[in-house]
Amino acid sequence: MKLKGKRVLVTGSEGFIGSHLTERLVELGAEVTALVQYNSFNNWGWIDTFDKNIKDSINVVTGDIREYDGIKRIIKGQEVVFHLAALIAIPYSYLSPMAYVRTNVEGTTNVLEACREYGVQKIVHTSTSETYGTALYVPIDEKHPIQGQSPYSASKIGADKIAESFYRSFDLPVATIRPFNTYGSRQSARAVIPTIISQILSGKKKIKLGSLIPTRDFNYVKDIANAFIKIAESDKTIGQVLNAGSNYEISIGNLAKKIIDIIGEKVEIVCDDERLRPEKSEVNRLLADNTKIKELTDWRPEYTLDAGLEETINWIKGNMRHFKTDIYNL
C-alpha cells in the first residue's frame, strides 16, 4: 500500500512524534486529517508551528479518543489510521494511574472499534519499549516477556493486547509499532535528552538527572516517523508487533557526558532523588532487536546518535522558551 492519495488520520497529531509523522505524510501526498485533543484555547500543539503550506494541507479536527461517538465521526471515511494519542509521562502515571487506563486502554478500544465499524484498511497502533520492562535478555526481540513496571507501561500493555485481540477476534488489519526511546525536536523536558540539553543551554553548571545507570536505545524522531510509514505500507506487518530501534545502547550517564562534550560546556551531573523512579519500577536496560522490522519492511535507521543529537541541540537552542529548566517536568 502506498499512502499517496490515501485518506489518513493521525491521532495525537499535535504531539512530539505525531507532528513529525503528520508533516511526513503531507510530503508523501496523503490526504491527512489531524486529530488534536479538544481544548478551549483552540491550541493545535506543534501543528501551530508548521509552515503555512503544510498546515493548509491538513484537515485539523478536535476531539477526544475517550469519547466513542466523537471518535467514530472522525474515523468515518478514513482509509488508514495512525493511532498515537496517549498519556505518556511515566512519573505522572504514579500520581494518576486511572487517567492512563481511561486514555490508553479505553481510548485505544474506542479507536479500534470505530476502525472496525468503518472498515479502515490499515491501522498502526503505537506501543512503547517500556512494555518490556527491564531486559531479561538482550537484544530485546518481540518475544520478550512484557512487564508492567509502571502504571504507564501497564496501560500500554493493555492497549497492545486490545489491538492484538481485535486482530485475532475481528481480523482487523492492525499492526503495532513498539518504538524504543525516541528523541528530537519538539520533545518536552519530561524526556531525558531535552532535559539535559535545556539545563546546559540555560547556563546551569549543575544539571539534575535521575539514575545514571540505566541504558537506553535512542532513536531520532525522523527515523521513527519513517518506521510508522513503512509499517503502514507493508501488508506483511498486519497482526504483528514490531520493534523500532537502533540496536545500540548507551547509559544515561554516558549520554549526558556525550551531550556535554558536543555543547562544549563544563557541567557537573547531579543525581536528584525527586527524579528517581521507585526501585522496582525502574527499567534498567533497553536494547532493541530490530531484525523483524527490517525483514518485514525496508526500514533502517538513518541517523547516528551524534547526528541526531546535533540537530536536537540546534533546535532547542532556538526554542528555549518552551523549557522551564528550574522545575522538574513530570
C-alpha positions as CSV (number, residue, x, y, z in Angstrom):
1,M,0.0,0.0,0.0
2,K,1.3,3.4,-0.9
3,L,0.0,6.3,1.2
4,K,-0.1,8.9,-1.6
5,G,-3.7,10.0,-2.1
6,K,-4.9,7.9,0.8
7,R,-7.3,9.4,3.4
8,V,-5.2,9.2,6.5
9,L,-6.0,10.0,10.1
10,V,-3.3,10.7,12.8
11,T,-4.4,10.7,16.4
12,G,-2.1,12.6,18.7
13,S,-1.0,14.6,15.7
14,E,-0.2,17.7,17.8
15,G,2.4,15.9,19.8
16,F,6.1,15.1,19.5
17,I,6.2,12.1,17.2
18,G,2.7,12.7,15.8
19,S,3.6,16.1,14.5
20,H,6.7,14.8,12.6
21,L,4.6,11.9,11.2
22,T,1.9,14.3,10.1
23,E,4.4,16.5,8.3
24,R,5.9,13.5,6.5
25,L,2.5,12.2,5.4
26,V,1.8,15.6,3.8
27,E,5.1,15.4,2.0
28,L,4.2,11.9,0.7
29,G,0.9,13.3,-0.7
30,A,-1.6,11.7,1.7
31,E,-4.9,13.4,2.5
32,V,-4.2,14.0,6.1
33,T,-6.7,14.5,8.9
34,A,-5.0,15.5,12.1
35,L,-6.9,14.8,15.4
36,V,-6.0,17.3,18.1
37,Q,-7.3,16.9,21.7
38,Y,-10.0,19.4,22.2
39,N,-9.2,22.4,24.4
40,S,-10.9,25.7,24.9
41,F,-7.9,27.7,23.6
42,N,-8.1,26.0,20.2
43,N,-4.4,25.2,20.6
44,W,-3.1,22.7,17.9
45,G,0.1,21.9,19.7
46,W,3.1,21.6,17.3
47,I,0.8,21.9,14.3
48,D,0.6,25.6,15.1
49,T,4.3,25.9,14.3
50,F,4.1,24.2,10.8
51,D,4.9,26.1,7.7
52,K,1.7,27.6,6.2
53,N,1.8,25.4,3.1
54,I,1.9,22.2,5.2
55,K,-0.7,23.5,7.7
56,D,-3.1,24.4,4.9
57,S,-2.8,20.9,3.5
58,I,-4.1,19.3,6.7
59,N,-7.7,18.9,7.9
60,V,-7.4,19.6,11.6
61,V,-10.2,18.3,13.8
62,T,-10.6,18.4,17.6
63,G,-11.9,15.7,19.8
64,D,-11.0,13.1,22.5
65,I,-10.3,9.4,22.0
66,R,-12.0,8.7,25.3
67,E,-15.4,9.6,23.8
68,Y,-16.6,7.0,21.3
69,D,-19.3,8.9,19.4
70,G,-16.9,11.7,18.6
71,I,-14.0,9.4,17.5
72,K,-16.4,7.4,15.4
73,R,-17.5,10.5,13.4
74,I,-13.8,11.4,12.8
75,I,-12.8,7.9,11.7
76,K,-15.7,7.5,9.2
77,G,-14.3,7.7,5.7
78,Q,-10.7,7.2,6.6
79,E,-8.6,4.6,4.9
80,V,-5.5,4.5,7.2
81,V,-5.3,5.4,10.9
82,F,-2.1,6.1,12.8
83,H,-3.0,5.9,16.5
84,L,-0.5,7.8,18.6
85,A,-2.8,9.7,21.1
86,A,-1.9,8.6,24.6
87,L,-0.8,9.8,28.1
88,I,2.9,9.1,28.0
89,A,4.8,10.5,31.1
90,I,5.9,7.8,33.4
91,P,6.3,9.9,36.6
92,Y,2.7,11.3,36.3
93,S,1.4,7.8,36.0
94,Y,2.4,7.2,39.6
95,L,0.1,10.1,40.6
96,S,-2.9,9.4,38.4
97,P,-2.9,5.8,37.2
98,M,-6.7,5.8,36.3
99,A,-6.1,8.6,33.8
100,Y,-3.8,6.3,31.9
101,V,-6.3,3.5,31.8
102,R,-9.0,5.8,30.5
103,T,-6.9,7.3,27.8
104,N,-4.6,4.5,26.8
105,V,-6.8,1.4,27.2
106,E,-10.3,2.7,26.8
107,G,-9.3,5.4,24.3
108,T,-7.5,2.8,22.2
109,T,-10.5,0.5,22.3
110,N,-12.7,3.3,21.0
111,V,-10.3,3.9,18.1
112,L,-10.1,0.3,17.1
113,E,-13.9,-0.3,17.4
114,A,-14.5,2.7,15.1
115,C,-11.9,1.4,12.7
116,R,-13.7,-2.0,12.7
117,E,-17.1,-0.4,12.1
118,Y,-16.0,1.6,9.1
119,G,-13.6,-0.9,7.5
120,V,-10.4,1.0,7.8
121,Q,-7.8,-0.6,5.5
122,K,-4.8,-0.4,7.9
123,I,-4.2,0.7,11.5
124,V,-0.8,1.4,13.0
125,H,-1.1,1.3,16.8
126,T,1.6,2.8,18.9
127,S,3.2,0.8,21.8
128,T,6.4,1.5,23.7
129,S,9.6,-0.3,24.7
130,E,8.6,0.4,28.3
131,T,6.2,-2.6,28.0
132,Y,9.2,-4.9,28.1
133,G,10.4,-3.6,31.5
134,T,13.9,-4.3,32.5
135,A,15.6,-6.5,29.9
136,L,15.6,-10.2,30.9
137,Y,17.8,-10.8,27.9
138,V,19.3,-8.6,25.1
139,P,18.9,-7.6,22.5
140,I,15.1,-7.5,23.2
141,D,13.1,-9.1,20.4
142,E,9.3,-9.1,20.1
143,K,9.0,-12.4,22.0
144,H,10.5,-10.9,25.2
145,P,8.1,-11.0,28.1
146,I,6.1,-7.9,28.8
147,Q,6.2,-6.4,32.4
148,G,4.1,-3.7,33.8
149,Q,6.7,-1.8,35.8
150,S,4.8,1.5,35.9
151,P,1.1,2.3,35.6
152,Y,2.0,3.9,32.2
153,S,3.6,0.7,30.9
154,A,0.8,-1.4,32.3
155,S,-1.8,0.8,30.4
156,K,0.2,0.4,27.2
157,I,0.4,-3.3,27.6
158,G,-3.4,-3.3,28.0
159,A,-3.8,-1.2,24.8
160,D,-1.4,-3.5,22.9
161,K,-3.4,-6.6,24.0
162,I,-6.7,-4.9,22.9
163,A,-5.1,-4.3,19.5
164,E,-4.0,-7.9,19.4
165,S,-7.5,-9.1,20.3
166,F,-9.1,-7.0,17.6
167,Y,-6.8,-8.6,15.0
168,R,-7.4,-12.2,16.3
169,S,-11.2,-11.7,17.0
170,F,-12.3,-9.5,14.1
171,D,-9.4,-9.8,11.6
172,L,-8.8,-6.1,12.0
173,P,-5.8,-5.0,9.9
174,V,-3.8,-3.6,12.7
175,A,0.0,-3.5,13.2
176,T,1.7,-2.4,16.4
177,I,4.9,-0.4,16.4
178,R,7.0,-0.5,19.5
179,P,9.4,2.4,19.4
180,F,12.4,2.4,21.6
181,N,13.4,5.8,23.2
182,T,12.6,8.5,20.7
183,Y,14.2,11.9,20.8
184,G,14.5,15.0,18.6
185,S,13.0,18.4,18.0
186,R,9.6,19.2,19.7
187,Q,10.1,16.8,22.6
188,S,9.3,18.2,26.1
189,A,11.6,18.1,29.1
190,R,9.7,15.2,30.5
191,A,12.3,13.1,28.5
192,V,15.9,12.9,29.4
193,I,17.6,14.3,26.3
194,P,15.8,17.6,26.2
195,T,16.2,17.8,30.0
196,I,20.0,17.5,29.7
197,I,20.3,19.9,26.8
198,S,17.9,22.6,28.1
199,Q,19.6,22.7,31.5
200,I,23.0,23.1,29.9
201,L,21.8,25.8,27.5
202,S,20.1,27.7,30.3
203,G,23.6,28.2,31.8
204,K,23.3,25.8,34.7
205,K,26.6,24.4,36.0
206,K,24.9,21.6,37.8
207,I,22.3,19.6,35.9
208,K,19.8,17.4,37.7
209,L,19.0,13.9,36.5
210,G,17.6,10.7,37.9
211,S,19.5,7.4,37.8
212,L,22.6,7.5,35.6
213,I,22.9,3.7,35.4
214,P,20.0,2.6,33.1
215,T,20.8,2.1,29.4
216,R,18.5,3.1,26.6
217,D,18.3,2.5,22.8
218,F,17.8,6.0,21.5
219,N,16.2,6.8,18.1
220,Y,15.9,10.1,16.2
221,V,12.3,11.1,15.6
222,K,12.5,11.3,11.9
223,D,13.7,7.7,11.8
224,I,10.7,6.7,14.0
225,A,8.2,8.6,11.8
226,N,9.6,6.8,8.8
227,A,9.1,3.5,10.6
228,F,5.4,4.2,11.1
229,I,5.1,4.8,7.4
230,K,7.0,1.7,6.4
231,I,4.8,-0.4,8.7
232,A,1.7,1.1,7.2
233,E,2.8,0.4,3.7
234,S,3.7,-3.3,4.2
235,D,1.0,-5.9,4.1
236,K,3.3,-8.3,5.9
237,T,3.0,-6.3,9.2
238,I,-0.7,-6.9,9.8
239,G,-1.2,-8.6,13.1
240,Q,2.4,-8.1,14.0
241,V,4.3,-6.3,16.8
242,L,7.5,-4.6,15.5
243,N,10.3,-3.1,17.4
244,A,11.6,0.2,16.0
245,G,15.0,0.6,17.5
246,S,18.7,1.1,16.6
247,N,20.2,-2.0,18.2
248,Y,22.6,0.3,20.1
249,E,22.5,1.2,23.8
250,I,24.1,3.9,26.0
251,S,23.8,4.6,29.7
252,I,22.1,7.8,30.8
253,G,25.4,8.9,32.5
254,N,27.4,8.4,29.3
255,L,24.7,10.0,27.2
256,A,24.9,13.1,29.5
257,K,28.7,13.2,29.1
258,K,28.3,12.9,25.3
259,I,25.9,15.9,25.2
260,I,28.1,18.0,27.4
261,D,31.1,17.3,25.1
262,I,29.0,18.2,22.0
263,I,27.8,21.5,23.5
264,G,31.3,22.2,25.0
265,E,30.4,23.4,28.5
266,K,31.8,22.4,31.8
267,V,28.9,21.0,33.7
268,E,28.5,18.8,36.8
269,I,25.9,16.0,36.8
270,V,23.9,15.6,40.0
271,C,21.5,12.7,40.8
272,D,18.3,14.3,42.1
273,D,16.3,11.9,44.3
274,E,13.0,13.5,43.2
275,R,13.7,12.2,39.6
276,L,14.3,8.6,40.7
277,R,11.7,6.0,39.9
278,P,10.6,3.6,42.6
279,E,13.2,0.9,42.8
280,K,11.1,-1.9,41.4
281,S,9.7,0.4,38.7
282,E,13.0,1.5,37.2
283,V,13.7,-0.1,33.8
284,N,17.4,-0.7,33.9
285,R,18.2,-1.8,30.4
286,L,16.6,-1.5,26.9
287,L,18.3,-2.6,23.8
288,A,16.3,-3.4,20.7
289,D,16.5,-6.3,18.3
290,N,15.3,-4.7,15.1
291,T,15.6,-7.8,12.9
292,K,11.8,-8.2,12.4
293,I,11.0,-4.7,11.2
294,K,14.0,-4.9,8.8
295,E,12.7,-8.3,7.5
296,L,9.1,-7.2,7.0
297,T,9.7,-3.7,5.7
298,D,12.7,-1.9,4.2
299,W,13.1,0.4,7.2
300,R,16.6,1.2,8.5
301,P,17.5,3.9,11.0
302,E,19.4,6.6,9.1
303,Y,20.6,8.9,11.9
304,T,23.5,8.1,14.2
305,L,23.1,9.2,17.8
306,D,25.7,12.0,17.3
307,A,23.9,13.4,14.2
308,G,20.5,13.3,15.9
309,L,21.9,15.0,19.0
310,E,23.4,17.8,16.9
311,E,20.0,18.5,15.3
312,T,18.2,18.3,18.6
313,I,20.7,20.7,20.3
314,N,20.3,23.2,17.5
315,W,16.5,23.1,17.7
316,I,16.5,23.5,21.5
317,K,18.9,26.5,21.2
318,G,16.2,28.3,19.1
319,N,13.3,27.2,21.3
320,M,14.4,27.6,24.9
321,R,11.1,29.5,25.6
322,H,9.4,26.1,25.7
323,F,11.5,24.8,28.6
324,K,11.1,25.6,32.3
325,T,14.5,24.4,33.5
326,D,14.0,25.5,37.1
327,I,11.3,22.9,37.7
328,Y,11.1,19.1,37.4
329,N,8.9,18.4,34.4
330,L,6.7,15.3,35.1
